[in-house]
């Protein structure tokens, strides 16, 4: 059943090779793909072949060496990425290669079978290669001109952020501003390598530069970017003298841990503790959690508030700029938005 589709794909690549007059033979590659489909089709292997074949063409077009990611991007037996083994393998694979095209998105398990990253994994591949070769700069070319200051689906024509720290990007990415794969920043961040997000369709745009710090840069902006997520719940526990009772907070957190529910924020007062959690993740076990909290703590009041959104305003040294919070609260108040709680970081 797959033969007509595979023939169509094979012909498409043959047309590209002919049109660009490339010196590359994909016949053995397509033979291997067909044999794989007929004998032991594996989802990750098939999902990776687009990256593999396109990289073979690009290497031929540029006159660069093609290096298969399966030779050096390595995963552990449980499917988790192995950064240190990958770093060593990349060093060995590229030691004598001046220019290389390496397909992203996939690597290999200890038994040699192909394993893929989650969506956006090509960003991770580029990042780990940059770290392994000690790059002076990691350029990530995508379809946008850098990191935007707000969600374009909400704010019309948000400006591109010229400079952003790794920490700021991490905050915005966690809150939903997804330009890069969430894991892509760790290798280059750890190695102190700057990252430049550029637009393939607008190569003259400088994009966004990401570094550890920009102490000598002042673009005059109070807020670097704003992002947010919906569908959260607040579980509020009220009990007299709670803050002076040793071990109370630990007991609360252990209840959520037993049910596998992550706590996003946990602001507290003298006699209360509020826990912000994902409504979707807590829904299947909400009544069990409330029952355990009631049994262990005997609270004066236990209340759940739903349909909560989290909004993050991220910027450098905001905590040291008087009036920042007031301006944010005023803007929300003018539009009739009530603030249930705030959490301010040290920066």
Steps between C-alpha positions, in 0.01 A plus 500: 500500500786741568676442165317772298565762768865402535541514121355853502746609768787332319412682178473834681855465628620386157349816346680719755831324433452545125393864522794595723739270313619341822752219519322282755353150478196435721419161346662304789323723754155441350576129472576495873180691578292257291663197663433650842134551419461144374676327787491697827341845465598727787322832550804701610712371213241601241441839666873573478545422130383842381777671698747236385424526127477880496835523678656271241384736225614812686844353562535422128380848404747675734786260436516418873541167677181322605517361854207287617361612837450135594878471528532760773170616654447236765213397726496281809314169513199672661475742206642804682763710327860432608679838470846393617523192278372712211760769566779242486363329189462829312859590582621170352274520193594857405866511601620499137193658336520870413143548370215261569126466452342308786129411498311604810207356691636149559781288637558140602423271791776280653394215266535725195129548428393851405329709768350847454472805719161657558383767255767767456785256565711643219564795730646258755727339240639836391556602859689186604717515187582865573604406851708200390703695244543803727320737264540874547135552400201271445268632229154347497319574174123471520188657343477804729735795547589417859317484830185713512411712802144364509274240339412625146165322529412743781711812432509630144853543364701455822859621470795264472717485813852610398680370810388245756676298771477124524311537825243734347451269204455205735229690687318597181534153346359337812202734478428404141718726282639208302751603234759239599464149632505526880811278532692676222643773720665286767809380304598843365402674824721263697790562262450879499435511124286790372197404289358703212144429383472593131231488231573281197247700296650835608875435527592868536304538824738487800253292703533443875833457677493280813783520753568441868475870580480843340629722778641748249184515287210730584232509231270706721238228529349433840355164399677256268192293423160384621359148481225302668311175534135416574309230686648501848343445841585645841462277805499719812555354846418722797587410858587709804874516578585295192824686432637426846414130489813300413460256208161620378618611158694176456185298572308698241764459229528126568128457433539651154819303440325170573244583234760613246375859484757777454450825693562807284496761777442489876455850648424500871370728776497482879205263513467371143677329214389517137612247242474570127469180295400398149123439492544217249761316708323538834148420376522116520622507861363829635254347748760252624746785559241709682407200714860437600559866579188507715602185684862602565467873569143550626492846338258775595417539132586320178404675178551440126492781242495399133536671161820679600756636253868560575665804342874558518665837438871429451771764508846581632531653848126566517505444876734798539296746294248687716147515364528197270240290681268800531501561126427134426217483755353825372488369144321184613261696721405732217376197307307352791743216568527392863836386636471206738867472594847608390841337505810711441844357437822643642595672171 
